[in-house]
Amino acid sequence: MITLNHYLILASALFAIGFAGVVLRRNMITLLMSIELMLNAVNITLAGFSRIHGNLEGQMVAFFVIILAAAEAAVGLAIIVLVFRRRGSVQSTELGELRDVTDAH
């Protein structure tokens, strides 16, 4: 029998792994994946509470968050591709300023 504690332990482990990825890594693709992992941890928590309480509101909210995360991933990847084309790197430490120095004449 799966209890609420199982859901919360899994969600907290996923959230901790995602948080560690955000804090420790500087690659923008890894940062985006870590944020997605943290969003999925929240979705597991919502689905777990929804299942335990016997209603579907938490699962519907989790489904909505999944849709928003997909849109966020698409926009984030498009920005990362643009940054790579302009700068040649996707390391967040190399992006100190927003304006490209080579464009300023």
Secondary structure as GFF3:
##gff-version 3
##sequence-region A 1 105
A	DSSP	alpha_helix	4	24	.	.	.	ID=ss1
A	DSSP	alpha_helix	28	53	.	.	.	ID=ss2
A	DSSP	alpha_helix	57	87	.	.	.	ID=ss3
A	DSSP	three_ten_helix	92	94	.	.	.	ID=ss4
A	DSSP	three_ten_helix	101	103	.	.	.	ID=ss5
###
